[in-house]
Amino acid sequence: MMTELELVEKRVVIGNEFGLHARVATAVVQTMRRHCCHVTLSKESMEVDARSVLGLLLLAATNGTEILIRANGPESEKAVREICELLQHDDSNHDGQK
């Protein structure tokens, strides 16, 4: 029996003009549905589950805020990479919607 637990930790700066808003939080939760691992996001002393839209919004992470992402389990590296992409990129040009 082989058990390998992937532990990944990465700091990322919110690059979205509007910060970690509802659309980005929802995208993070949807990303987590594709991965079999546990991920948390932390800002200062607050840590929330990446599968909770409400938790992510409670971080109140604005543009330029540093977030610590911690993941463990299979697919951790891929999940963290995808979440970083969502947090770092400005989505203000999303099909003309406001």
Secondary structure, DSSP 8 states (H G I E B T S, - for coil): ------EEEEEEE--STT-S-HHHHHHHHHHHHT--SEEEEEETTEEEETT-HHHHHHT---TT-EEEEEEESTTHHHHHHHHHHHHHS--TTSTT--
